[in-house]
Amino acid sequence: FNVDIGPPHRLSILQHTSGGWAGNQPFHIQPKVALVDAGGNVVSSDSTSIVTAHLTPSLAYDSKVIINTANDATPSIILAEFAQGIKEDGRTLYGPGDVIRIDVIFDQEVAIFPSVDNGTLPRLMLNAAGAYAELVDETPHGLLSSKLCFEYLVQEGH
């Protein structure tokens, strides 16, 4: 059977460059673009369509990007519970030196970064006077997760 080439439908990238940014140097592999019909076939016989290309400077090189998150939803805690291991061990009493693990689940993914002021990670304040559970650093800083894990080392008198 024969395939008839239709009218130009869109501009398609046939070959991507060798990298996203060349640092003011030529790309080792140059991009190739072509007009294609609705079926993705290269339209080579068209001499009436006009394509205008513009060079867009790299945002990473000479632009500042500001992302406005003013209207974004604030993450909410949907569940704070003891870790599964604590639920399964059957203990009801914990003493000094014991570690209690607490999982906090959010309604959306959050990213953890050290404090700008002193470089500390977030802590979970507990009901015991002056007691805090420390973040278990399972998720590398800046990566998204909807679950954060904290550990509390039981102190004397708590």
MODELLER restraints for C-alpha pairs under 7 A, 6 or more apart:
rsr = mdl.restraints
at = mdl.atoms
rsr.add(forms.Gaussian(group=physical.xy_distance, feature=features.Distance(at['CA:5:A'], at['CA:37:A']), mean=6.73, stdev=0.5))
rsr.add(forms.Gaussian(group=physical.xy_distance, feature=features.Distance(at['CA:5:A'], at['CA:41:A']), mean=6.56, stdev=0.5))
rsr.add(forms.Gaussian(group=physical.xy_distance, feature=features.Distance(at['CA:5:A'], at['CA:43:A']), mean=6.60, stdev=0.5))
rsr.add(forms.Gaussian(group=physical.xy_distance, feature=features.Distance(at['CA:6:A'], at['CA:37:A']), mean=5.29, stdev=0.5))
rsr.add(forms.Gaussian(group=physical.xy_distance, feature=features.Distance(at['CA:7:A'], at['CA:37:A']), mean=5.60, stdev=0.5))
rsr.add(forms.Gaussian(group=physical.xy_distance, feature=features.Distance(at['CA:8:A'], at['CA:35:A']), mean=5.86, stdev=0.5))
rsr.add(forms.Gaussian(group=physical.xy_distance, feature=features.Distance(at['CA:8:A'], at['CA:36:A']), mean=5.47, stdev=0.5))
rsr.add(forms.Gaussian(group=physical.xy_distance, feature=features.Distance(at['CA:8:A'], at['CA:37:A']), mean=4.69, stdev=0.5))
rsr.add(forms.Gaussian(group=physical.xy_distance, feature=features.Distance(at['CA:8:A'], at['CA:43:A']), mean=6.35, stdev=0.5))
rsr.add(forms.Gaussian(group=physical.xy_distance, feature=features.Distance(at['CA:9:A'], at['CA:36:A']), mean=5.89, stdev=0.5))
rsr.add(forms.Gaussian(group=physical.xy_distance, feature=features.Distance(at['CA:9:A'], at['CA:37:A']), mean=4.66, stdev=0.5))
rsr.add(forms.Gaussian(group=physical.xy_distance, feature=features.Distance(at['CA:9:A'], at['CA:38:A']), mean=5.41, stdev=0.5))
rsr.add(forms.Gaussian(group=physical.xy_distance, feature=features.Distance(at['CA:10:A'], at['CA:35:A']), mean=5.81, stdev=0.5))
rsr.add(forms.Gaussian(group=physical.xy_distance, feature=features.Distance(at['CA:10:A'], at['CA:36:A']), mean=5.72, stdev=0.5))
rsr.add(forms.Gaussian(group=physical.xy_distance, feature=features.Distance(at['CA:10:A'], at['CA:37:A']), mean=6.76, stdev=0.5))
rsr.add(forms.Gaussian(group=physical.xy_distance, feature=features.Distance(at['CA:11:A'], at['CA:33:A']), mean=6.76, stdev=0.5))
rsr.add(forms.Gaussian(group=physical.xy_distance, feature=features.Distance(at['CA:11:A'], at['CA:34:A']), mean=5.70, stdev=0.5))
rsr.add(forms.Gaussian(group=physical.xy_distance, feature=features.Distance(at['CA:11:A'], at['CA:35:A']), mean=4.61, stdev=0.5))
rsr.add(forms.Gaussian(group=physical.xy_distance, feature=features.Distance(at['CA:11:A'], at['CA:36:A']), mean=6.24, stdev=0.5))
rsr.add(forms.Gaussian(group=physical.xy_distance, feature=features.Distance(at['CA:12:A'], at['CA:33:A']), mean=5.55, stdev=0.5))
rsr.add(forms.Gaussian(group=physical.xy_distance, feature=features.Distance(at['CA:12:A'], at['CA:34:A']), mean=5.48, stdev=0.5))
rsr.add(forms.Gaussian(group=physical.xy_distance, feature=features.Distance(at['CA:12:A'], at['CA:35:A']), mean=6.17, stdev=0.5))
rsr.add(forms.Gaussian(group=physical.xy_distance, feature=features.Distance(at['CA:12:A'], at['CA:36:A']), mean=6.52, stdev=0.5))
rsr.add(forms.Gaussian(group=physical.xy_distance, feature=features.Distance(at['CA:13:A'], at['CA:32:A']), mean=5.96, stdev=0.5))
rsr.add(forms.Gaussian(group=physical.xy_distance, feature=features.Distance(at['CA:13:A'], at['CA:33:A']), mean=4.43, stdev=0.5))
rsr.add(forms.Gaussian(group=physical.xy_distance, feature=features.Distance(at['CA:13:A'], at['CA:34:A']), mean=6.63, stdev=0.5))
rsr.add(forms.Gaussian(group=physical.xy_distance, feature=features.Distance(at['CA:14:A'], at['CA:32:A']), mean=5.29, stdev=0.5))
rsr.add(forms.Gaussian(group=physical.xy_distance, feature=features.Distance(at['CA:14:A'], at['CA:33:A']), mean=5.37, stdev=0.5))
rsr.add(forms.Gaussian(group=physical.xy_distance, feature=features.Distance(at['CA:14:A'], at['CA:34:A']), mean=6.87, stdev=0.5))
rsr.add(forms.Gaussian(group=physical.xy_distance, feature=features.Distance(at['CA:15:A'], at['CA:31:A']), mean=5.23, stdev=0.5))
rsr.add(forms.Gaussian(group=physical.xy_distance, feature=features.Distance(at['CA:15:A'], at['CA:32:A']), mean=4.91, stdev=0.5))
rsr.add(forms.Gaussian(group=physical.xy_distance, feature=features.Distance(at['CA:16:A'], at['CA:31:A']), mean=4.91, stdev=0.5))
rsr.add(forms.Gaussian(group=physical.xy_distance, feature=features.Distance(at['CA:16:A'], at['CA:32:A']), mean=6.87, stdev=0.5))
rsr.add(forms.Gaussian(group=physical.xy_distance, feature=features.Distance(at['CA:17:A'], at['CA:27:A']), mean=6.43, stdev=0.5))
rsr.add(forms.Gaussian(group=physical.xy_distance, feature=features.Distance(at['CA:17:A'], at['CA:29:A']), mean=5.15, stdev=0.5))
rsr.add(forms.Gaussian(group=physical.xy_distance, feature=features.Distance(at['CA:17:A'], at['CA:30:A']), mean=5.20, stdev=0.5))
rsr.add(forms.Gaussian(group=physical.xy_distance, feature=features.Distance(at['CA:17:A'], at['CA:31:A']), mean=4.83, stdev=0.5))
rsr.add(forms.Gaussian(group=physical.xy_distance, feature=features.Distance(at['CA:18:A'], at['CA:27:A']), mean=6.09, stdev=0.5))
rsr.add(forms.Gaussian(group=physical.xy_distance, feature=features.Distance(at['CA:18:A'], at['CA:28:A']), mean=5.94, stdev=0.5))
rsr.add(forms.Gaussian(group=physical.xy_distance, feature=features.Distance(at['CA:18:A'], at['CA:29:A']), mean=4.95, stdev=0.5))
rsr.add(forms.Gaussian(group=physical.xy_distance, feature=features.Distance(at['CA:21:A'], at['CA:58:A']), mean=7.00, stdev=0.5))
rsr.add(forms.Gaussian(group=physical.xy_distance, feature=features.Distance(at['CA:34:A'], at['CA:42:A']), mean=6.42, stdev=0.5))
rsr.add(forms.Gaussian(group=physical.xy_distance, feature=features.Distance(at['CA:35:A'], at['CA:42:A']), mean=5.93, stdev=0.5))
rsr.add(forms.Gaussian(group=physical.xy_distance, feature=features.Distance(at['CA:35:A'], at['CA:43:A']), mean=5.62, stdev=0.5))
rsr.add(forms.Gaussian(group=physical.xy_distance, feature=features.Distance(at['CA:36:A'], at['CA:42:A']), mean=4.38, stdev=0.5))
rsr.add(forms.Gaussian(group=physical.xy_distance, feature=features.Distance(at['CA:36:A'], at['CA:43:A']), mean=5.18, stdev=0.5))
rsr.add(forms.Gaussian(group=physical.xy_distance, feature=features.Distance(at['CA:37:A'], at['CA:43:A']), mean=6.40, stdev=0.5))
rsr.add(forms.Gaussian(group=physical.xy_distance, feature=features.Distance(at['CA:75:A'], at['CA:106:A']), mean=6.34, stdev=0.5))
rsr.add(forms.Gaussian(group=physical.xy_distance, feature=features.Distance(at['CA:75:A'], at['CA:107:A']), mean=6.13, stdev=0.5))
rsr.add(forms.Gaussian(group=physical.xy_distance, feature=features.Distance(at['CA:75:A'], at['CA:108:A']), mean=5.92, stdev=0.5))
rsr.add(forms.Gaussian(group=physical.xy_distance, feature=features.Distance(at['CA:76:A'], at['CA:106:A']), mean=5.52, stdev=0.5))
rsr.add(forms.Gaussian(group=physical.xy_distance, feature=features.Distance(at['CA:76:A'], at['CA:107:A']), mean=5.66, stdev=0.5))
rsr.add(forms.Gaussian(group=physical.xy_distance, feature=features.Distance(at['CA:77:A'], at['CA:104:A']), mean=6.87, stdev=0.5))
rsr.add(forms.Gaussian(group=physical.xy_distance, feature=features.Distance(at['CA:77:A'], at['CA:105:A']), mean=5.84, stdev=0.5))
rsr.add(forms.Gaussian(group=physical.xy_distance, feature=features.Distance(at['CA:77:A'], at['CA:106:A']), mean=4.41, stdev=0.5))
rsr.add(forms.Gaussian(group=physical.xy_distance, feature=features.Distance(at['CA:77:A'], at['CA:107:A']), mean=6.32, stdev=0.5))
rsr.add(forms.Gaussian(group=physical.xy_distance, feature=features.Distance(at['CA:78:A'], at['CA:105:A']), mean=5.79, stdev=0.5))
rsr.add(forms.Gaussian(group=physical.xy_distance, feature=features.Distance(at['CA:78:A'], at['CA:106:A']), mean=5.40, stdev=0.5))
rsr.add(forms.Gaussian(group=physical.xy_distance, feature=features.Distance(at['CA:78:A'], at['CA:107:A']), mean=5.95, stdev=0.5))
rsr.add(forms.Gaussian(group=physical.xy_distance, feature=features.Distance(at['CA:79:A'], at['CA:104:A']), mean=5.86, stdev=0.5))
rsr.add(forms.Gaussian(group=physical.xy_distance, feature=features.Distance(at['CA:79:A'], at['CA:105:A']), mean=5.08, stdev=0.5))
rsr.add(forms.Gaussian(group=physical.xy_distance, feature=features.Distance(at['CA:80:A'], at['CA:102:A']), mean=6.90, stdev=0.5))
rsr.add(forms.Gaussian(group=physical.xy_distance, feature=features.Distance(at['CA:80:A'], at['CA:103:A']), mean=5.70, stdev=0.5))
rsr.add(forms.Gaussian(group=physical.xy_distance, feature=features.Distance(at['CA:80:A'], at['CA:104:A']), mean=4.41, stdev=0.5))
rsr.add(forms.Gaussian(group=physical.xy_distance, feature=features.Distance(at['CA:80:A'], at['CA:105:A']), mean=6.26, stdev=0.5))
rsr.add(forms.Gaussian(group=physical.xy_distance, feature=features.Distance(at['CA:81:A'], at['CA:102:A']), mean=5.66, stdev=0.5))
rsr.add(forms.Gaussian(group=physical.xy_distance, feature=features.Distance(at['CA:81:A'], at['CA:103:A']), mean=5.45, stdev=0.5))
rsr.add(forms.Gaussian(group=physical.xy_distance, feature=features.Distance(at['CA:81:A'], at['CA:104:A']), mean=6.64, stdev=0.5))
rsr.add(forms.Gaussian(group=physical.xy_distance, feature=features.Distance(at['CA:82:A'], at['CA:101:A']), mean=5.96, stdev=0.5))
rsr.add(forms.Gaussian(group=physical.xy_distance, feature=features.Distance(at['CA:82:A'], at['CA:102:A']), mean=4.49, stdev=0.5))
rsr.add(forms.Gaussian(group=physical.xy_distance, feature=features.Distance(at['CA:82:A'], at['CA:103:A']), mean=6.04, stdev=0.5))
rsr.add(forms.Gaussian(group=physical.xy_distance, feature=features.Distance(at['CA:83:A'], at['CA:101:A']), mean=5.42, stdev=0.5))
rsr.add(forms.Gaussian(group=physical.xy_distance, feature=features.Distance(at['CA:83:A'], at['CA:102:A']), mean=5.33, stdev=0.5))
rsr.add(forms.Gaussian(group=physical.xy_distance, feature=features.Distance(at['CA:83:A'], at['CA:103:A']), mean=5.69, stdev=0.5))
rsr.add(forms.Gaussian(group=physical.xy_distance, feature=features.Distance(at['CA:95:A'], at['CA:154:A']), mean=6.10, stdev=0.5))
rsr.add(forms.Gaussian(group=physical.xy_distance, feature=features.Distance(at['CA:96:A'], at['CA:154:A']), mean=4.74, stdev=0.5))
rsr.add(forms.Gaussian(group=physical.xy_distance, feature=features.Distance(at['CA:96:A'], at['CA:155:A']), mean=4.75, stdev=0.5))
rsr.add(forms.Gaussian(group=physical.xy_distance, feature=features.Distance(at['CA:96:A'], at['CA:156:A']), mean=5.21, stdev=0.5))
rsr.add(forms.Gaussian(group=physical.xy_distance, feature=features.Distance(at['CA:97:A'], at['CA:153:A']), mean=5.95, stdev=0.5))
rsr.add(forms.Gaussian(group=physical.xy_distance, feature=features.Distance(at['CA:97:A'], at['CA:154:A']), mean=5.45, stdev=0.5))
rsr.add(forms.Gaussian(group=physical.xy_distance, feature=features.Distance(at['CA:97:A'], at['CA:155:A']), mean=6.57, stdev=0.5))
rsr.add(forms.Gaussian(group=physical.xy_distance, feature=features.Distance(at['CA:98:A'], at['CA:153:A']), mean=5.81, stdev=0.5))
rsr.add(forms.Gaussian(group=physical.xy_distance, feature=features.Distance(at['CA:98:A'], at['CA:154:A']), mean=5.43, stdev=0.5))
rsr.add(forms.Gaussian(group=physical.xy_distance, feature=features.Distance(at['CA:99:A'], at['CA:151:A']), mean=6.35, stdev=0.5))
rsr.add(forms.Gaussian(group=physical.xy_distance, feature=features.Distance(at['CA:99:A'], at['CA:152:A']), mean=5.53, stdev=0.5))
rsr.add(forms.Gaussian(group=physical.xy_distance, feature=features.Distance(at['CA:99:A'], at['CA:153:A']), mean=4.59, stdev=0.5))
rsr.add(forms.Gaussian(group=physical.xy_distance, feature=features.Distance(at['CA:99:A'], at['CA:154:A']), mean=6.20, stdev=0.5))
rsr.add(forms.Gaussian(group=physical.xy_distance, feature=features.Distance(at['CA:100:A'], at['CA:151:A']), mean=5.57, stdev=0.5))
rsr.add(forms.Gaussian(group=physical.xy_distance, feature=features.Distance(at['CA:100:A'], at['CA:152:A']), mean=5.10, stdev=0.5))
rsr.add(forms.Gaussian(group=physical.xy_distance, feature=features.Distance(at['CA:100:A'], at['CA:153:A']), mean=6.52, stdev=0.5))
rsr.add(forms.Gaussian(group=physical.xy_distance, feature=features.Distance(at['CA:101:A'], at['CA:150:A']), mean=5.70, stdev=0.5))
rsr.add(forms.Gaussian(group=physical.xy_distance, feature=features.Distance(at['CA:101:A'], at['CA:151:A']), mean=4.39, stdev=0.5))
rsr.add(forms.Gaussian(group=physical.xy_distance, feature=features.Distance(at['CA:101:A'], at['CA:152:A']), mean=6.35, stdev=0.5))
rsr.add(forms.Gaussian(group=physical.xy_distance, feature=features.Distance(at['CA:102:A'], at['CA:149:A']), mean=5.84, stdev=0.5))
rsr.add(forms.Gaussian(group=physical.xy_distance, feature=features.Distance(at['CA:102:A'], at['CA:150:A']), mean=5.11, stdev=0.5))
rsr.add(forms.Gaussian(group=physical.xy_distance, feature=features.Distance(at['CA:102:A'], at['CA:151:A']), mean=6.13, stdev=0.5))
rsr.add(forms.Gaussian(group=physical.xy_distance, feature=features.Distance(at['CA:103:A'], at['CA:147:A']), mean=6.79, stdev=0.5))
rsr.add(forms.Gaussian(group=physical.xy_distance, feature=features.Distance(at['CA:103:A'], at['CA:148:A']), mean=5.89, stdev=0.5))
rsr.add(forms.Gaussian(group=physical.xy_distance, feature=features.Distance(at['CA:103:A'], at['CA:149:A']), mean=4.57, stdev=0.5))
rsr.add(forms.Gaussian(group=physical.xy_distance, feature=features.Distance(at['CA:103:A'], at['CA:150:A']), mean=6.28, stdev=0.5))
rsr.add(forms.Gaussian(group=physical.xy_distance, feature=features.Distance(at['CA:104:A'], at['CA:147:A']), mean=5.67, stdev=0.5))
rsr.add(forms.Gaussian(group=physical.xy_distance, feature=features.Distance(at['CA:104:A'], at['CA:148:A']), mean=5.23, stdev=0.5))
rsr.add(forms.Gaussian(group=physical.xy_distance, feature=features.Distance(at['CA:104:A'], at['CA:149:A']), mean=6.27, stdev=0.5))
rsr.add(forms.Gaussian(group=physical.xy_distance, feature=features.Distance(at['CA:105:A'], at['CA:146:A']), mean=5.78, stdev=0.5))
rsr.add(forms.Gaussian(group=physical.xy_distance, feature=features.Distance(at['CA:105:A'], at['CA:147:A']), mean=4.56, stdev=0.5))
rsr.add(forms.Gaussian(group=physical.xy_distance, feature=features.Distance(at['CA:105:A'], at['CA:148:A']), mean=6.58, stdev=0.5))
rsr.add(forms.Gaussian(group=physical.xy_distance, feature=features.Distance(at['CA:106:A'], at['CA:146:A']), mean=5.12, stdev=0.5))
rsr.add(forms.Gaussian(group=physical.xy_distance, feature=features.Distance(at['CA:106:A'], at['CA:147:A']), mean=6.31, stdev=0.5))
rsr.add(forms.Gaussian(group=physical.xy_distance, feature=features.Distance(at['CA:107:A'], at['CA:146:A']), mean=6.89, stdev=0.5))
rsr.add(forms.Gaussian(group=physical.xy_distance, feature=features.Distance(at['CA:108:A'], at['CA:146:A']), mean=5.59, stdev=0.5))
rsr.add(forms.Gaussian(group=physical.xy_distance, feature=features.Distance(at['CA:109:A'], at['CA:144:A']), mean=5.43, stdev=0.5))
rsr.add(forms.Gaussian(group=physical.xy_distance, feature=features.Distance(at['CA:109:A'], at['CA:145:A']), mean=4.74, stdev=0.5))
rsr.add(forms.Gaussian(group=physical.xy_distance, feature=features.Distance(at['CA:109:A'], at['CA:146:A']), mean=4.12, stdev=0.5))
rsr.add(forms.Gaussian(group=physical.xy_distance, feature=features.Distance(at['CA:110:A'], at['CA:144:A']), mean=5.24, stdev=0.5))
rsr.add(forms.Gaussian(group=physical.xy_distance, feature=features.Distance(at['CA:110:A'], at['CA:145:A']), mean=5.49, stdev=0.5))
rsr.add(forms.Gaussian(group=physical.xy_distance, feature=features.Distance(at['CA:110:A'], at['CA:146:A']), mean=5.92, stdev=0.5))
rsr.add(forms.Gaussian(group=physical.xy_distance, feature=features.Distance(at['CA:111:A'], at['CA:141:A']), mean=6.92, stdev=0.5))
rsr.add(forms.Gaussian(group=physical.xy_distance, feature=features.Distance(at['CA:111:A'], at['CA:142:A']), mean=4.98, stdev=0.5))
rsr.add(forms.Gaussian(group=physical.xy_distance, feature=features.Distance(at['CA:111:A'], at['CA:143:A']), mean=5.49, stdev=0.5))
rsr.add(forms.Gaussian(group=physical.xy_distance, feature=features.Distance(at['CA:111:A'], at['CA:144:A']), mean=4.73, stdev=0.5))
rsr.add(forms.Gaussian(group=physical.xy_distance, feature=features.Distance(at['CA:111:A'], at['CA:145:A']), mean=6.60, stdev=0.5))
rsr.add(forms.Gaussian(group=physical.xy_distance, feature=features.Distance(at['CA:112:A'], at['CA:141:A']), mean=5.26, stdev=0.5))
rsr.add(forms.Gaussian(group=physical.xy_distance, feature=features.Distance(at['CA:112:A'], at['CA:142:A']), mean=5.48, stdev=0.5))
rsr.add(forms.Gaussian(group=physical.xy_distance, feature=features.Distance(at['CA:113:A'], at['CA:121:A']), mean=6.75, stdev=0.5))
rsr.add(forms.Gaussian(group=physical.xy_distance, feature=features.Distance(at['CA:113:A'], at['CA:141:A']), mean=5.28, stdev=0.5))
rsr.add(forms.Gaussian(group=physical.xy_distance, feature=features.Distance(at['CA:113:A'], at['CA:142:A']), mean=5.96, stdev=0.5))
rsr.add(forms.Gaussian(group=physical.xy_distance, feature=features.Distance(at['CA:114:A'], at['CA:120:A']), mean=5.08, stdev=0.5))
rsr.add(forms.Gaussian(group=physical.xy_distance, feature=features.Distance(at['CA:114:A'], at['CA:121:A']), mean=4.68, stdev=0.5))
rsr.add(forms.Gaussian(group=physical.xy_distance, feature=features.Distance(at['CA:115:A'], at['CA:121:A']), mean=6.18, stdev=0.5))
rsr.add(forms.Gaussian(group=physical.xy_distance, feature=features.Distance(at['CA:121:A'], at['CA:135:A']), mean=6.71, stdev=0.5))
rsr.add(forms.Gaussian(group=physical.xy_distance, feature=features.Distance(at['CA:122:A'], at['CA:135:A']), mean=6.35, stdev=0.5))
rsr.add(forms.Gaussian(group=physical.xy_distance, feature=features.Distance(at['CA:123:A'], at['CA:132:A']), mean=6.15, stdev=0.5))
rsr.add(forms.Gaussian(group=physical.xy_distance, feature=features.Distance(at['CA:123:A'], at['CA:133:A']), mean=5.72, stdev=0.5))
rsr.add(forms.Gaussian(group=physical.xy_distance, feature=features.Distance(at['CA:123:A'], at['CA:134:A']), mean=4.94, stdev=0.5))
rsr.add(forms.Gaussian(group=physical.xy_distance, feature=features.Distance(at['CA:123:A'], at['CA:135:A']), mean=5.84, stdev=0.5))
rsr.add(forms.Gaussian(group=physical.xy_distance, feature=features.Distance(at['CA:124:A'], at['CA:132:A']), mean=5.38, stdev=0.5))
rsr.add(forms.Gaussian(group=physical.xy_distance, feature=features.Distance(at['CA:124:A'], at['CA:133:A']), mean=4.92, stdev=0.5))
rsr.add(forms.Gaussian(group=physical.xy_distance, feature=features.Distance(at['CA:124:A'], at['CA:134:A']), mean=6.51, stdev=0.5))
rsr.add(forms.Gaussian(group=physical.xy_distance, feature=features.Distance(at['CA:125:A'], at['CA:131:A']), mean=6.26, stdev=0.5))
rsr.add(forms.Gaussian(group=physical.xy_distance, feature=features.Distance(at['CA:125:A'], at['CA:132:A']), mean=4.56, stdev=0.5))
rsr.add(forms.Gaussian(group=physical.xy_distance, feature=features.Distance(at['CA:125:A'], at['CA:133:A']), mean=6.48, stdev=0.5))
rsr.add(forms.Gaussian(group=physical.xy_distance, feature=features.Distance(at['CA:126:A'], at['CA:132:A']), mean=5.52, stdev=0.5))
rsr.add(forms.Gaussian(group=physical.xy_distance, feature=features.Distance(at['CA:128:A'], at['CA:158:A']), mean=6.22, stdev=0.5))
rsr.add(forms.Gaussian(group=physical.xy_distance, feature=features.Distance(at['CA:132:A'], at['CA:152:A']), mean=6.61, stdev=0.5))
rsr.add(forms.Gaussian(group=physical.xy_distance, feature=features.Distance(at['CA:133:A'], at['CA:150:A']), mean=5.52, stdev=0.5))
rsr.add(forms.Gaussian(group=physical.xy_distance, feature=features.Distance(at['CA:133:A'], at['CA:151:A']), mean=5.03, stdev=0.5))
rsr.add(forms.Gaussian(group=physical.xy_distance, feature=features.Distance(at['CA:133:A'], at['CA:152:A']), mean=4.21, stdev=0.5))
rsr.add(forms.Gaussian(group=physical.xy_distance, feature=features.Distance(at['CA:134:A'], at['CA:150:A']), mean=5.22, stdev=0.5))
rsr.add(forms.Gaussian(group=physical.xy_distance, feature=features.Distance(at['CA:134:A'], at['CA:151:A']), mean=5.34, stdev=0.5))
rsr.add(forms.Gaussian(group=physical.xy_distance, feature=features.Distance(at['CA:134:A'], at['CA:152:A']), mean=6.34, stdev=0.5))
rsr.add(forms.Gaussian(group=physical.xy_distance, feature=features.Distance(at['CA:135:A'], at['CA:149:A']), mean=5.98, stdev=0.5))
rsr.add(forms.Gaussian(group=physical.xy_distance, feature=features.Distance(at['CA:135:A'], at['CA:150:A']), mean=4.33, stdev=0.5))
rsr.add(forms.Gaussian(group=physical.xy_distance, feature=features.Distance(at['CA:135:A'], at['CA:151:A']), mean=6.46, stdev=0.5))
rsr.add(forms.Gaussian(group=physical.xy_distance, feature=features.Distance(at['CA:136:A'], at['CA:149:A']), mean=5.45, stdev=0.5))
rsr.add(forms.Gaussian(group=physical.xy_distance, feature=features.Distance(at['CA:136:A'], at['CA:150:A']), mean=5.23, stdev=0.5))
rsr.add(forms.Gaussian(group=physical.xy_distance, feature=features.Distance(at['CA:136:A'], at['CA:151:A']), mean=6.46, stdev=0.5))
